[in-house]
C-alpha cells in the first residue's frame, strides 16, 4: 500500500513537472514577460510539497499508527454456546475439591436418556426437546501449575462445545454439571460451609491456555453448592491482526443449597454437584473492531482532496483565473 501511495504521488509530481515544462515553452513564445500557466504549475508543485509534507508529519503518520475501536451492532443466528472452565485453586482450602466423576451436559432439558447431540441433524437439533452433549467435556480433571516448581496452580474441568451446540434463543438452556467434595474441618471453612470455584466463560474458538493466560475469559468466584444460572450478552471483539472472539457479558446468580452432602469430615459417601444453567436470551450483539485511525486508502483519498484544493489556490494566486482567450 505504501508503494501505491509513492507511485501515486510520483505520478502527480511527474505530471505537474511535465506540464510545467510544456507551459514554459509555450508561454515563452506567446508571452515572454509572464506565463500564467507556468506560474500556476510552479505554485502547484511548491504548495503540494509543503502541504503534503505537513500533512504527513502532523496528521497521517500519527493516524496510520493510532489504534481505535469501532463499535457497531448486528444480529446473529443461533450463536454457539460458550466454552466453560471450572477451576479449583490448589492453595485455597475454602474451595471445592473437584473429582473426576463423569461430567454432564444437556442441551435444552436435563433428560438422562436423551439422544447424543452429534447424532442429530441440524434441523433435528434446533427442534429437539433435549440432547446429550457429554462428549464436549475434556475427560477428567486437568491440572495446571503457575511455575516449574509446582508451588501453585489449579485443578480444572474444561468444557468446549462442538460447533453444533448452539442456542435457539430465550429459555433454551445448556446445563453443565461437575462433581466435588468438601472438607469443613479446615478452620478457613467455618462457620458456614460454602465451597466455591472459579468460573471462566470464553469463546470456544480459543484454547483454554490462551483464554486463561491472556485474560480473554475473566474469572468469577461463585458458590458451587447449588445451581447457578448464567445469562450471556454477546460482545464480539475483532483485533486488527488476530482471530476475532466473543467477550461475553456474564450475569450469574446462585441458589445455594442449605445442606452439604459431600463433607468428607462427616464421612459422606455422596458427591456434591455444581450445576451451571446457561442461556443466551438475545441474539443482538455488540461488535468492537480494532483498526488504525487511518489506513493507506484513506490517505490516498484525503491527499486527492487536498491536491484539488492546492490546484484551486494555485489557479487563483497565479492569476490564471483572470486569463482570457
Secondary structure, DSSP 8 states (H G I E B T S, - for coil): -HHHHHHHHHHHHHHHHHHHHHHHHHHHHH-TT--HHHHHHHHHHHHHHHHHHHHIIIIIHHHTS-EEEEEEEEE-SS-B--EEEEEEETT-TTB-EE--S--EEEEES--TT--BGGGS-HHHHHH-SEEE-GGGB-SS-EEEESSTT--SEEEEEEE---TT-B--STT-EEEEEEEEEB-TTSGGG-SS---EEEEEEE-TTS-HHHHHHTTSS-EEEEE-SEEEEEEEEEEEEE-SSS--EE--EEEEEEEE-S--TTBGGGT--S-EEEEEEEE----EEEEEEEEES--HHHHHHHHHHHHHHHHHHHHHHTTGGG---
